[in-house]
Structure formats: C-alpha cells, structure tokens
Amino acid sequence: MVGDVFITNMKKGAELANEVDSDFIIMEGSGAAIPPIKTNKHIVLVGANQPIINIENFFGPFRIDLADLVVITMCEEPMASNEKVERIENYIKEINPDATVISTVFRPKPLEDIKGKNVLFATTAPDSIQNVLIEHLEDFYECKVVGTTPHLSNRPLLQKDIDKYIDTANVMLTELKAAAVDVATRDALKAGLEVVYCDNIPIVTDGNNEKLKNAIIKVVDSAIESFERDNK
C-alpha cells in the first residue's frame, strides 16, 4: 500500500535507459506504485474525485511529501466541488509547502483532424462528465458527436454501446487504453469507419496552461542539475 511493487520490469528498463543518449529519463509508476529505483525529482498526481480521507490519511501524506510538483486532476463538478479542491490544495501546501501545486481538468485531444465528422467517442470517463467532453469536442474540433460510451474498460458494455451507435458514425474516436484496440478499433474498421486516437490533456483550471508546462520543465531541469551534482 505504501507504493512498493511486487513484480516489475522497471529496474531492467532503467538499466536499458541508462544506455540511451539522453539528458533525462521519466519513470512512471502504475496507479499508486512508486518506481523501485532512485529518482532525482518527483511529480505526483492527486485525483480530486477520490474520497478526501484517502488524501489526508493512510499513505496520502507520504506520497504528497515526496513531490516537487503536485498536479490535482478532475477538479470540476460533479467529480469535485470547488470547496473540495480548495481543501485539497490547502492540505497539500500544509504537508509540503515547497511543492508546486496546480489544479487541472482533463480534456480529449484528437490526434488527427475530425472536423465535420460524425464521431463515436469511446472513453473511460464516467457518464457524469460526458456532456462536458462532448461540448469540448464539438466546440474545439468542429465535429458532431453522435454517440459516446464510458465503458472502454468493460468489454461487454462497450460492445453494446458500439452496436448502438456505429451505424450513425463515420469516425471512431477512442482513448488508447483498455479495449481500444481489440474491441473499439476492430469493430470500427470492420464497419468501415475511420479510427482516430486521442490523448487526455490536462487543462489548468485558472486558464494559465503555460504554468503547468513551465512547472514540468522546472522539475526536469532541477532533476538534471541534481543528477549532475550528485555524480561529480
């Protein structure tokens, strides 16, 4: 529960990465797992949608204390109220006053042009936020979302939703995770649809997205400086 892993290939991955001509390496833990190797700096993600007890108790404070940058995600209704987000921000600053804290929401970003297309959107985002994501896609990418499914990680329910909407779409827009390939992509190609994958991009809630970019670069530069200092 503290973040230790039981089985991992990350140590071998780190050994291989050290042979690559690069300035820095990013090691990502899965879920709450902490990479079992020495790292110089840390970025921690905190989901605002989770029960507050998980953040303020158990190993929540431990993970927060490790961070140089804390990115709070899903900072919007109905997943988290403004009051809850503010409470999380204040708690993080209390536990780790040296960390940079940035609140964000996720928005889909298609990796290809979908302007003017009828889109079936497959995601793991819950039903409660679907209308927000549809509005974002239609406003920013000038498409028409004719159907959505939040069941990308539930193959039987995903299949039902695809069967329901596939005849009205000419593009399958899907996150690249869970059943995106073996169900969503397969069914779309079989039906003659174009397949477009999308990223989930963190958008800073105060509108200053440069703040997040700059904070990440600062962590990277600091990690490089720390590594060079330790290895002189």
C-alpha positions in Angstrom: 0.0 0.0 0.0 2.9 2.3 0.5 3.7 2.1 -3.2 6.1 -0.9 -3.3 5.7 -3.1 -6.3 5.6 -7.0 -6.1 6.7 -7.7 -9.7 8.2 -5.2 -12.0 10.4 -4.8 -15.1 11.2 -1.2 -14.3 14.7 -1.9 -12.9 15.6 -3.6 -16.2 14.1 -0.7 -18.1 16.2 1.7 -16.1 19.3 -0.2 -17.0 18.5 -0.1 -20.7 17.5 3.6 -20.5 20.9 4.4 -19.0 22.5 3.2 -22.2 20.5 5.7 -24.3 22.0 9.1 -25.2 19.5 11.3 -23.4 19.6 14.1 -20.8 16.9 12.6 -18.5 14.6 9.7 -18.1 11.0 9.7 -17.0 9.9 6.7 -14.9 6.1 6.4 -14.4 4.6 4.3 -11.6 1.4 2.5 -12.3 -1.5 3.8 -10.2 -0.2 4.3 -6.7 3.0 2.4 -7.3 6.3 4.2 -6.8 9.1 3.3 -9.2 11.6 1.0 -7.3 14.6 2.9 -8.5 16.4 6.1 -7.4 14.9 9.2 -9.0 16.0 12.8 -8.5 12.7 14.6 -8.6 9.0 13.6 -8.3 5.7 14.7 -9.9 2.7 13.3 -8.0 -0.9 13.2 -9.4 -3.8 13.5 -7.0 -7.3 12.8 -8.2 -9.8 15.3 -6.7 -12.6 12.8 -7.3 -11.4 10.3 -4.6 -12.6 10.4 -1.0 -10.8 13.1 0.9 -9.9 10.5 3.6 -7.6 8.8 1.0 -5.6 12.1 0.5 -5.4 13.2 4.1 -4.9 9.8 5.7 -3.2 6.4 5.2 -0.3 6.9 2.7 -1.7 10.0 1.1 0.5 12.4 3.1 3.6 10.2 2.4 3.2 10.5 -1.3 2.4 14.2 -1.1 5.6 14.7 0.9 7.7 13.1 -1.9 6.5 15.6 -4.5 8.3 18.5 -6.1 5.2 19.1 -8.3 1.6 18.1 -7.4 -0.9 18.0 -10.2 -4.5 17.8 -8.9 -6.8 16.3 -11.6 -10.6 16.2 -12.2 -11.1 19.5 -10.4 -14.6 20.1 -11.6 -18.3 19.2 -10.8 -19.6 16.6 -10.5 -16.4 14.9 -9.6 -15.2 17.5 -7.1 -16.7 20.8 -5.8 -14.7 24.0 -5.7 -14.7 23.7 -1.9 -13.2 20.2 -2.0 -10.5 21.3 -4.5 -9.6 24.2 -2.3 -9.4 21.9 0.7 -7.0 19.6 -1.2 -4.8 22.4 -2.3 -4.5 23.8 1.2 -3.8 20.4 2.7 -1.0 19.7 0.1 0.6 23.1 0.9 0.4 22.3 4.6 2.1 18.9 4.2 4.6 20.0 1.6 5.0 23.8 1.4 7.9 23.5 -1.0 5.9 21.7 -3.7 4.2 23.5 -6.6 0.5 22.7 -6.7 -1.6 23.0 -9.9 -5.2 22.1 -10.3 -6.4 20.7 -13.7 -9.2 19.1 -15.6 -8.8 16.6 -18.4 -10.0 17.2 -22.0 -9.7 14.9 -25.0 -7.4 15.9 -27.9 -7.8 14.0 -31.1 -4.5 13.1 -32.8 -6.0 13.7 -36.3 -8.4 16.1 -37.9 -12.1 15.3 -37.2 -13.7 18.5 -38.4 -17.1 17.8 -40.0 -17.1 14.2 -39.0 -19.8 12.2 -37.1 -18.0 10.8 -34.1 -18.5 7.9 -31.8 -16.4 8.7 -28.7 -15.1 5.8 -26.6 -13.6 6.7 -23.2 -13.2 5.6 -19.6 -14.5 9.0 -18.3 -17.8 8.5 -16.3 -21.2 9.3 -17.6 -21.5 12.3 -15.3 -18.8 14.2 -17.3 -19.8 13.1 -20.8 -21.7 16.2 -21.7 -18.7 18.4 -20.9 -16.4 16.3 -23.1 -18.9 16.3 -25.9 -19.2 20.1 -25.8 -15.4 20.4 -25.8 -15.0 18.1 -28.8 -17.8 19.8 -30.8 -16.6 23.4 -29.9 -12.9 23.0 -30.4 -12.7 20.3 -33.2 -15.9 21.2 -35.1 -17.3 17.7 -35.2 -20.6 16.1 -34.3 -20.6 13.6 -31.5 -23.4 11.1 -32.4 -22.6 8.7 -29.6 -20.4 8.1 -26.5 -19.5 5.2 -24.3 -17.8 5.4 -20.9 -17.2 1.6 -21.0 -13.8 1.4 -22.7 -12.6 -0.8 -19.8 -15.8 -3.0 -19.8 -15.8 -5.1 -23.0 -19.4 -6.4 -22.8 -20.9 -3.0 -22.2 -18.5 -1.3 -24.7 -19.7 -3.8 -27.3 -23.3 -2.9 -26.7 -22.7 0.8 -27.0 -20.7 0.4 -30.2 -23.5 -1.7 -31.7 -26.0 1.0 -30.7 -24.2 3.9 -32.3 -21.9 2.6 -35.0 -24.3 3.0 -37.9 -24.6 6.7 -37.3 -20.8 7.5 -37.1 -18.0 7.7 -39.7 -15.2 8.1 -37.1 -14.4 6.1 -34.0 -12.6 8.4 -31.6 -11.1 6.5 -28.8 -8.5 6.8 -26.0 -5.7 4.3 -26.5 -6.2 2.1 -23.4 -8.2 -0.9 -22.2 -10.3 -2.3 -25.1 -9.5 0.4 -27.5 -7.7 -1.9 -29.9 -9.3 -5.4 -29.6 -12.9 -4.1 -29.5 -13.3 -0.4 -30.5 -10.7 -0.3 -33.3 -11.5 -3.8 -34.5 -15.3 -3.1 -34.7 -14.8 0.3 -36.3 -12.5 -1.0 -39.1 -14.9 -3.9 -39.7 -17.8 -1.4 -40.2 -15.7 0.8 -42.5 -15.1 3.7 -40.0 -12.1 5.8 -39.7 -10.2 5.3 -36.4 -8.7 8.3 -34.6 -7.0 8.0 -31.2 -7.0 10.8 -28.7 -4.9 12.0 -25.7 -6.3 13.3 -22.5 -4.7 16.7 -21.9 -4.6 18.4 -18.5 -6.0 21.9 -18.7 -5.2 24.3 -15.8 -8.4 25.4 -14.1 -7.3 29.1 -13.9 -6.7 29.1 -17.7 -2.9 29.5 -17.5 -1.7 26.4 -19.2 1.8 27.8 -19.5 2.0 27.5 -15.7 1.8 23.7 -15.9 4.3 23.4 -18.8 6.8 25.7 -17.0 6.4 23.7 -13.8 7.2 20.4 -15.5 10.2 21.9 -17.3 11.4 23.3 -13.9 11.2 19.8 -12.4 13.1 18.3 -15.4 15.8 21.0 -15.2 16.1 20.5 -11.4 16.4 16.7 -11.8 19.2 17.1 -14.3 21.0 19.6 -12.0 20.6 17.2 -9.1 21.9 14.2 -11.0 25.0 16.2 -12.3 25.7 17.5 -8.8 25.5 14.0 -7.2 27.7 12.5 -9.9 30.6 15.0 -9.9 
